[in-house]
Amino acid sequence: MKDETNEEMKTFYGVVNVSHNGQVVIPARLRKDLNIIHGEQLVVVRRIDGEDMVLVKMGKMERILVECGFGLK
């Protein structure tokens, strides 16, 4: 059985604030864990209920769209 305190299982990375011009900083540890580099594009998606949002790396979003039959050209 896996130890739930294992760093690989970490999903909570902290709390971020929204700046006066709407910017947020992605915690350094999360950027490192997900290999998010300077200039990388992230897609912002809002849930249908309007309560939450998700950031998805552009490469992953392209793969999701292709799998759903919406290939980008």
Backbone as CSV, one residue per row, in Angstrom:
resi,resn,N_x,N_y,N_z,CA_x,CA_y,CA_z,C_x,C_y,C_z
1,MET,0.842,-1.189,0.000,0.000,0.000,0.000,0.883,1.246,0.000
2,LYS,0.513,2.249,-0.798,1.308,3.466,-0.888,1.093,4.355,0.323
3,ASP,2.160,5.023,0.731,2.105,5.995,1.810,1.464,7.271,1.277
4,GLU,0.335,7.689,1.839,-0.385,8.860,1.342,0.397,10.153,1.530
5,THR,1.439,10.160,2.353,2.231,11.365,2.547,3.357,11.465,1.524
6,ASN,3.477,10.496,0.639,4.505,10.474,-0.388,4.377,11.729,-1.255
7,GLU,5.505,12.399,-1.535,5.496,13.621,-2.343,4.859,13.411,-3.712
8,GLU,4.978,12.217,-4.287,4.391,11.949,-5.594,2.873,12.015,-5.561
9,MET,2.275,11.853,-4.400,0.820,11.876,-4.261,0.299,13.285,-3.973
10,LYS,1.196,14.264,-3.839,0.803,15.613,-3.437,-0.081,16.272,-4.493
11,THR,-1.219,16.795,-4.070,-2.103,17.502,-4.989,-2.409,18.917,-4.514
12,PHE,-2.160,19.238,-3.259,-2.391,20.583,-2.732,-1.069,21.327,-2.693
13,TYR,-0.999,22.450,-3.382,0.253,23.192,-3.494,0.203,24.554,-2.828
14,GLY,-0.872,24.878,-2.165,-0.952,26.159,-1.487,-2.117,26.986,-1.980
15,VAL,-2.131,28.228,-1.543,-3.179,29.176,-1.903,-2.508,30.329,-2.641
16,VAL,-3.128,30.799,-3.715,-2.579,31.925,-4.466,-3.549,33.100,-4.392
17,ASN,-3.015,34.290,-4.573,-3.828,35.504,-4.592,-3.929,36.020,-6.020
18,VAL,-5.039,36.665,-6.320,-5.223,37.307,-7.616,-4.766,38.755,-7.461
19,SER,-3.845,39.192,-8.349,-3.337,40.565,-8.276,-4.405,41.545,-8.755
20,HIS,-4.121,42.829,-8.594,-5.081,43.855,-9.013,-5.365,43.813,-10.512
21,ASN,-4.443,43.239,-11.307,-4.706,43.127,-12.748,-5.045,41.706,-13.171
22,GLY,-5.438,40.859,-12.209,-5.963,39.532,-12.524,-4.945,38.423,-12.654
23,GLN,-3.689,38.685,-12.323,-2.660,37.655,-12.451,-2.565,36.795,-11.199
24,VAL,-2.210,35.537,-11.408,-1.913,34.625,-10.303,-0.547,34.005,-10.554
25,VAL,0.120,33.606,-9.495,1.414,32.947,-9.609,1.217,31.468,-9.310
26,ILE,1.636,30.618,-10.231,1.571,29.171,-10.017,2.737,28.813,-9.105
27,PRO,2.471,28.138,-7.982,3.549,27.813,-7.047,4.721,27.103,-7.726
28,ALA,5.938,27.475,-7.322,7.162,26.948,-7.933,7.202,25.428,-7.909
29,ARG,6.806,24.825,-6.794,6.857,23.365,-6.689,5.930,22.712,-7.726
30,LEU,4.755,23.286,-7.937,3.816,22.760,-8.936,4.395,22.925,-10.342
31,ARG,4.987,24.102,-10.618,5.614,24.305,-11.932,6.703,23.272,-12.170
32,LYS,7.490,22.994,-11.138,8.557,22.003,-11.272,7.970,20.607,-11.483
33,ASP,6.999,20.236,-10.667,6.395,18.900,-10.757,5.738,18.647,-12.106
34,LEU,5.151,19.698,-12.706,4.457,19.553,-13.986,5.314,19.998,-15.169
35,ASN,6.559,20.377,-14.879,7.484,20.818,-15.922,6.876,21.953,-16.752
36,ILE,6.321,22.940,-16.057,5.779,24.131,-16.712,6.912,25.145,-16.796
37,ILE,7.238,25.546,-18.028,8.360,26.455,-18.222,7.882,27.837,-18.666
38,HIS,8.778,28.815,-18.533,8.490,30.193,-18.926,7.976,30.237,-20.366
39,GLY,6.889,30.926,-20.588,6.337,31.092,-21.934,5.395,29.984,-22.378
40,GLU,5.296,28.924,-21.586,4.413,27.818,-21.973,2.963,28.273,-21.930
41,GLN,2.169,27.795,-22.880,0.760,28.164,-22.935,-0.075,27.202,-22.104
42,LEU,-0.996,27.780,-21.334,-1.958,27.008,-20.552,-3.358,27.420,-20.998
43,VAL,-4.236,26.450,-21.111,-5.625,26.708,-21.484,-6.425,26.837,-20.188
44,VAL,-7.252,27.874,-20.094,-8.086,28.093,-18.920,-9.497,27.633,-19.258
45,VAL,-10.022,26.705,-18.457,-11.339,26.126,-18.699,-12.194,26.327,-17.447
46,ARG,-13.428,26.754,-17.649,-14.362,26.917,-16.535,-15.337,25.744,-16.527
47,ARG,-15.616,25.241,-15.338,-16.609,24.171,-15.228,-17.978,24.676,-15.642
48,ILE,-18.815,23.773,-16.103,-20.169,24.132,-16.545,-20.970,24.828,-15.446
49,ASP,-20.784,24.400,-14.188,-21.534,25.029,-13.096,-20.988,26.411,-12.747
50,GLY,-19.867,26.793,-13.357,-19.311,28.120,-13.143,-18.589,28.308,-11.837
51,GLU,-18.416,27.249,-11.073,-17.838,27.374,-9.744,-16.317,27.256,-9.704
52,ASP,-15.713,26.590,-10.663,-14.281,26.327,-10.626,-13.664,26.501,-11.998
53,MET,-12.327,26.562,-12.004,-11.601,26.601,-13.261,-10.437,25.627,-13.193
54,VAL,-9.932,25.279,-14.370,-8.827,24.338,-14.480,-7.834,24.906,-15.480
55,LEU,-6.550,24.742,-15.210,-5.505,25.083,-16.168,-5.001,23.791,-16.781
56,VAL,-4.923,23.747,-18.106,-4.468,22.554,-18.818,-3.338,22.973,-19.753
57,LYS,-2.238,22.220,-19.734,-1.140,22.524,-20.648,-1.641,22.378,-22.080
58,MET,-1.228,23.294,-22.959,-1.711,23.314,-24.333,-1.486,21.972,-25.033
59,GLY,-0.335,21.353,-24.843,-0.063,20.058,-25.471,-1.061,19.001,-25.055
60,LYS,-1.423,19.000,-23.796,-2.411,18.046,-23.283,-3.783,18.344,-23.875
61,MET,-4.140,19.615,-23.967,-5.442,19.993,-24.526,-5.541,19.564,-25.986
62,GLU,-4.456,19.734,-26.733,-4.464,19.305,-28.135,-4.709,17.800,-28.228
63,ARG,-4.066,17.014,-27.342,-4.273,15.558,-27.348,-5.711,15.209,-26.977
64,ILE,-6.284,15.917,-26.023,-7.673,15.677,-25.623,-8.602,15.947,-26.807
65,LEU,-8.392,17.065,-27.492,-9.250,17.406,-28.639,-9.140,16.370,-29.754
66,VAL,-7.925,15.909,-30.033,-7.739,14.895,-31.064,-8.465,13.604,-30.670
67,GLU,-8.349,13.211,-29.408,-9.031,11.992,-28.928,-10.545,12.116,-29.035
68,CYS,-11.062,13.342,-28.946,-12.504,13.574,-29.052,-12.950,13.810,-30.491
69,GLY,-12.003,13.752,-31.430,-12.357,13.943,-32.832,-12.300,15.368,-33.302
70,PHE,-11.695,16.252,-32.505,-11.560,17.656,-32.897,-10.100,17.980,-33.146
71,GLY,-9.525,17.402,-34.167,-8.125,17.647,-34.477,-7.888,19.101,-34.847
72,LEU,-6.784,19.674,-34.360,-6.429,21.060,-34.690,-5.618,21.079,-35.965
73,LYS,-5.932,21.986,-36.859,-5.195,22.100,-38.122,-4.604,23.473,-38.246
